């Protein structure tokens, strides 16, 4: 897909974050460039809406009040950091990625 192809030019940490994201059922609800049919937010805008510390918390325990369970299997610390780097890359690349959709 568009995101996978564009990741070829991304940092190794962003690519590792995408791999960690893809290895969990995150994609069942979250889509990289749009809101999902179940109401999960557009991940390309998350780093602009949620502080780094809060994002680490969400990637650790989920947001049960919003219907988001904790990631299973749980992210290791290095994976959480890589996922956050992937989300930053996704936000920075959003306009370019949308052209490819």
Secondary structure as GFF3:
##gff-version 3
##sequence-region A 1 101
A	DSSP	alpha_helix	2	6	.	.	.	ID=ss1
A	DSSP	three_ten_helix	7	9	.	.	.	ID=ss2
A	DSSP	alpha_helix	12	22	.	.	.	ID=ss3
A	DSSP	three_ten_helix	25	28	.	.	.	ID=ss4
A	DSSP	three_ten_helix	43	45	.	.	.	ID=ss5
A	DSSP	alpha_helix	46	49	.	.	.	ID=ss6
A	DSSP	alpha_helix	52	61	.	.	.	ID=ss7
A	DSSP	three_ten_helix	64	66	.	.	.	ID=ss8
A	DSSP	alpha_helix	77	99	.	.	.	ID=ss9
###
